[in-house]
Amino acid sequence: MQCALLDTFKAFVEYCEKNHLTYYAGYGTLIGAVRHKGFIPWDDDIDVYMKRADYDRFMALRGTLDGERYGICDILDGDSPYPFAKFYSKTGTIWEYRHFPFVIGPWIDVYPLDEGTRGDAVSEDAYKRLYYAMWKYRKALANVPFKEIMRDISHLNFIDAAIDMVKKLRYTPFQKQYLKEVARCIDVIKGIKGDSLQGYLGGVDNEFFEKRWFDKVDKVPFEDTEIMIPHAYHEILTFWYGDYMTPPPVEDRKPTHGGFYSDLTRTRSLKELMKDPNVLKRKTNHLSLKVIIDEIRHRKGFTLK
């Protein structure tokens, strides 16, 4: 997986350099660059930031990509469950979550950096509204076929069946409406001016970075290539992780992005996978109680005027 990701990352960097786009390694990728001069040994994804202006150009210029080998998508395309862009390879197949019908090759997560101000009611309300719109849209997108609901019933998994039926009846019919709501929320956020940068278009609390942290970039080694990181990487990583130079306990050193299905040797479509009984019989954890608690928490926490 890391080899496939690195190849995709090199293509991403080439695309950015060709179009004079500035990106910054983020999250575990930034830790890996600083601490390991490459991947964190147990990491299984790559994350980067882009300021909004570069992010919008990144999306606008995707038609210049080698469409046979790579692609760029984001939530506004109507099938991605992620509130940020992905630069992906068209070689290989990854289906991350069973109930999200979204299948692409190895990808780079590209997070836009939008302005805001920590503690400012307007800024925080805007991100809160986006988070709520995203939550509804993802429920609508997570459509479960009736035959799976009936299978759960036949196996006496009544809670799972009930939750999936509620999603199908309550959220799925309004998928396009929710997506338009997400788009409106993003437009509002793009118009906000503030003294900080919000690093994740998904409503993560308190992730407001200081603007000056992204004033400069440095080029550093990453595996057998070089990538760009924020010059103020220490401030960013300390803010987000604390003591980022000390690895976690051995028992916690494992990948965090478990996938429902992956095959890096061939490219398969969702339609093809849905017809493969060997794929569909794979087990997934529904975590029904967690889903119910999540529903209650969101309805209580996002009562918007």
N, C-alpha and C positions, 0 to 999 in steps of 0.2 A: 504493500500500500504506500509506504513512504517513497519508494522509487517512482511509482506512478504519480504521486502528488508532486514530487520534485520535477518531473518532466513537465507537468502541467504548470507548475510555478514558473519555470523558465520561459514557457510560452507566454504566460501572463506578463512577466517582466519585459519581455521583448515587445509585447503589445503596448505596454505603458511607455517604454522608451521611444518607440516609434511615434507615438502620439503626444509626447511631452506631458505625460500624466504623472503626478506625484502620488506615491502610495507610501504607507508606513506599516511595517510588520507589527502585529498586535497580539495580545493575549499569549497563548502558549508558544506561538511562533516567535514572538519577541523574546520570551524567556529562553527558548531554544537557541536563538541567535547569540544571545549574550552569554548564557551559561554553558552551552554545548557546542557553539559554532555550527549549529545545524539543528536537526530535529531533537526535541526531547525524546529520548530513546523509546518511550512508550506512547508517544503522541500519534494521532492518526488523522490530523487535519491541519490546514494552513489558514490563518486569518490575517487579513490586512485591513487598514483603514484608508479612507480617502476623504479629503474635504469635499463638501457638497459640490463645488464648481467642477472639480476634477471627476467626481462620481457621475455627475450628469453628462459630462463629455464622454466618459468611459462607456456609458450606456448608449449615447447618441451615435458613437462611432463603431458600434459592434458590427455593422454591416461591412466593415473593412477587414474583418477577421477571415481567416481561412476556414470557411464554413464546413469544409469536409472533415476538419480535424478538431475544431474548437467552437465553443459557443458561449454566449453570455445571456443570462436570464435574471429576472427579478420578480417580485411578487405581482407587479402590475401586468405581467404577461398572462396571468390568470390560471396558472397551474402550480406555481411554487408556493409551498407553505411557509417560506422563510421571508422575513421582512427586510431583506438585504439582497444584494446581487451575488451571483455565483458565476465565476469563470470556470468552464468545465471542458474536459476532454471528451471527445466523441468515441474514444476507444475504451472499452470497459463498461461495466454495468453496476450501478449501486442503487439499491432500493432501500432507503434508510428506515422508513417507518411504514409498516404494513398498511395502515389505513389512510396514508397520504399517497394518492396515485401520482407519484413524482419520481421518475427514474432518469438518471443521467450518469455520465462517467465521473471519474475522480475530479474533484472541484477545489477551487479556492474561494473561501468566503470573503466577500468584499463589503465592509461596513461603512456607510456614509457618516461623516462627521458633520453634524448640524449644530447651529448655535443655540444657546439657551443660557439661563442663569439659575444656579442652584438657589433654591428658596423662593424664587420668583413664581407667583401664583400662575401667571400666564404660561410660562415655560413648562412648569410641572403639569398643569392641566392639559396642555397640548400633547405631551408625551403620554399622559394617562389615557386620554381619549384614543390615541393611536393604539395603545396596548389593548384597550377594550375592543376596538374595531378588529384588531388582529385576532384576538381571542375568538370572536364570533366567526370571523372568516375561516379560521382553521377548523372550527367545529363543522362548518358547512362543507369544507373541502374534504374532511375525513368521512367520506361516504362509504358505508359498509353494505355490500350486496345483501338482498333479502335472504339468499340461500345460506349466507353465513349466520344471519340472525336465527334462521330456522335450525341450523346445525347446533347453535348454542342452546336453543330451547330443547332440542332432542338430547343434548348432553346435560340437561338440567342446569345450565349456566344462565339462570333467569335474570340475574342482575346485569350481566354483560349484554344480554339480548335487549333488555329494557333500555339501557343507556344508549346502545347503538340505534334503537328504534326512535328514541327521543331526538337524537342528532339528525336522523334521516327526515323526520317529520317537522321538527322545529327549526332547524338551521339550513339544511341543504337547499330548500326551495328559494332561499334568499341569498345564495352565494354571490350572485352578481351585484346585488345591492350592498352587501358587506364589503365587497372589493372596491366599489365606488366610494364607500365611506373611508376605507383605508387610504385611498388616493386623495381624498379631501383632507384627511388628517395630515398626510405627508406634505401637501401644498401649504397648509397652515404653518407647519414646522419650518419649512424652507423659508418662510417669510419672517421668522422670528430673529431678532438681533439680540445678542447678549454677550456677556464677558467670558463665557465658557463654551466648550464643545461637548456635545452629547455623543458618546461613542457607539451607541447601539440603538438602531431603530426598532426596538422591541420593548422598551419601557423598563429596562433594568434600573433599579433605584440607585440614585446617587452617583451615576457614572457621568459626572460633568467634569471634564478635564479642563485645565487652564489652557487658554489659547497659545500662550508662549511655548508650551511644551511641543508644539508642532510647527514652530517657526523654522527649524532647520532639520536636515536629514543627514545621516551618515551612511556610507556604504561599508558593509561588514561581511566577513565570510559566512557562508551558510552551505554546509556540505561541500560540494565541488563547484560552487558558484558564489556570487555575491548578491546581496539584497540590500534594500534601503530600510533603515530603522530611524525612529525619531532621535534627534540629538539628545533630548531630555529623557531618554529611556529609563534612567534611574528613578526620576520623579514619577513617571507613569507607572512603572512596575511596583514601586514602593506604595504608591497610592492604591493600586488595585490588589496587590498580593502581600504586601508587607515584606518579610524576608524572602525575597524571590530567589536568592542564591542557594538556599538550603533545600535540597530535594525533599519531597514528602516521604513518609515511612514506606518501606518496601512493599507492604501490603496494599498501598494506595497507588502504586506505580503501574497503572493499567490504562488502556484506551478508554475514552469516555463517550465515544460515538459508536455505540453498537448498531449494526445494520441488520435489517431483516434479510436481505439477500445481496450478495456481491459476487461478481465474476469479472476479474480484471483482464481475462484473456479474450473475451468476445463482447460484442455490443448487442444487447437484446432490448426490444421495446417492451413497454408495459403491456401492450396487447398480447405479445408473445408470452410473457411471464404469466399473465392471468389464465392462459390456457395450459400451463404446465402444472400437472398435479403434484409433481415433486417439489415445486416451489410453494404452492398454496397450502400444502399440508404442514409447512413449518409452523412451529408453535410461537405464539407471542404472548406476552404478559399484559392482560388488560388493566390490571390494577384498579379494579372497579371502585373500591372504597376511596382511593386517591382521587379518582375522577369525580366522585360525588362531592368530596370535600372541596375540590378545586372549583366546582360549579357554585357551591355556596359561597366560597370566599370571593370569587369574582363578582357575583351578583351583589354581595354586600359591599365590596370595596370599590366598585365602579358604578355607583348610582349617580349618573351625571344629569345635570340640569339641562 
